[in-house]
Each structure stands twice: as structure tokens, then as C-alpha cells.
Amino acid sequence: MNDKNKKLQREVRSRKKTANVTSRPRLSVFRSNSYIYAQIIDVKGNTLVGVSEKQLKAAGKLPTDRAKEVGSEIAKLALAKKIKAVAF
């Protein structure tokens, strides 16, 4: 089995778990070797809010501090769009 199929299996598995929570959008977090990305996605798959570490210009800090900044920024944007609860 190649890596693409494994990735699709993981996506399907995680989306099955959050499918029961249709009233809340889901929070998707991706961490590459360089940056951290976070998105809030509705049931149809549209991105409502998205933040990346590149936008915040948090260079020179520890990775945990950069992750906290991304988390606080996604929370601010979500509250501005009146999103109070998400499925992780």
C-alpha cells in the first residue's frame, strides 16, 4: 500500500469520528517540518477560518510558543465569526 492510500485511510477514519458532530465545524491542524497550520472547516468542506504560522511572523520563537500563537489567533478569528465550539 502506498503513502497516498494510507493518508486517505487516516482522513476517512478521522472524519468518521467527527461525522457524528454535524452541528459543529471541525478543526484541522497540520504541522509540517517548518510551519503549523490550522483551519476551521464546515460540514460541506468549506474553510471558514484559516491561520498559518507564516502569517503571524513568529520567527525565532520556540515551536511551542509558535503553536500557542496559532491557537490563540484561530480562536480570535473563530469568535469573530461567531463559532463557539468545534470538533477536533
C-alpha positions in Angstrom: 0.0 0.0 0.0 1.4 3.4 -0.9 1.6 6.5 1.2 -1.3 8.2 -0.6 -3.7 5.4 0.2 -2.6 5.4 3.9 -3.2 9.1 4.1 -6.7 8.7 2.6 -7.4 6.0 5.1 -6.4 8.3 8.0 -8.5 11.1 6.6 -11.6 8.9 6.3 -11.1 7.4 9.8 -10.8 10.8 11.4 -13.8 12.2 9.5 -15.9 9.3 10.5 -15.3 10.1 14.1 -16.3 13.8 13.7 -19.2 13.0 11.4 -21.5 12.4 14.4 -20.9 16.0 15.4 -22.6 17.7 12.5 -23.7 20.7 14.5 -20.1 21.8 15.0 -17.4 22.6 12.4 -14.2 20.7 12.7 -10.7 22.0 13.5 -8.0 20.7 11.3 -4.4 21.2 12.4 -1.4 20.4 10.1 2.2 20.5 11.2 4.9 20.5 8.5 8.6 20.4 9.3 8.6 24.2 9.1 5.2 25.6 10.0 1.9 25.0 11.8 -1.4 25.5 10.0 -4.9 25.5 11.5 -8.3 25.6 9.8 -11.9 25.5 10.8 -13.9 23.6 8.2 -17.7 23.3 7.9 -19.6 20.1 7.2 -19.5 20.7 3.4 -15.7 21.1 3.4 -15.6 24.8 3.1 -12.9 26.6 5.0 -14.4 29.1 7.4 -11.3 30.4 9.1 -7.6 29.6 8.4 -4.3 30.6 10.0 -0.8 29.7 9.3 2.4 30.4 11.2 3.7 32.2 8.1 1.1 34.9 8.5 1.9 35.6 12.1 5.7 36.2 11.6 6.6 34.3 14.7 10.1 33.5 13.7 12.8 33.0 16.3 10.5 31.6 18.9 10.3 28.1 20.3 7.9 25.7 18.4 5.5 25.5 21.4 5.3 29.3 21.6 4.6 29.5 17.9 1.8 26.8 18.2 0.2 28.8 21.1 0.2 31.9 18.9 -1.5 30.0 16.0 -4.0 28.6 18.5 -4.9 32.0 20.0 -5.2 33.6 16.6 -7.5 30.8 15.3 -9.6 31.3 18.4 -9.9 35.0 17.9 -10.9 34.6 14.3 -13.4 31.9 15.2 -15.1 34.0 17.9 -15.2 36.9 15.4 -17.2 34.6 13.0 -19.4 33.5 16.0 -18.0 30.0 16.1 -18.1 28.9 19.7 -17.5 25.1 19.5 -15.5 22.9 17.1 -14.8 19.2 16.8 -11.1 18.5 16.9 
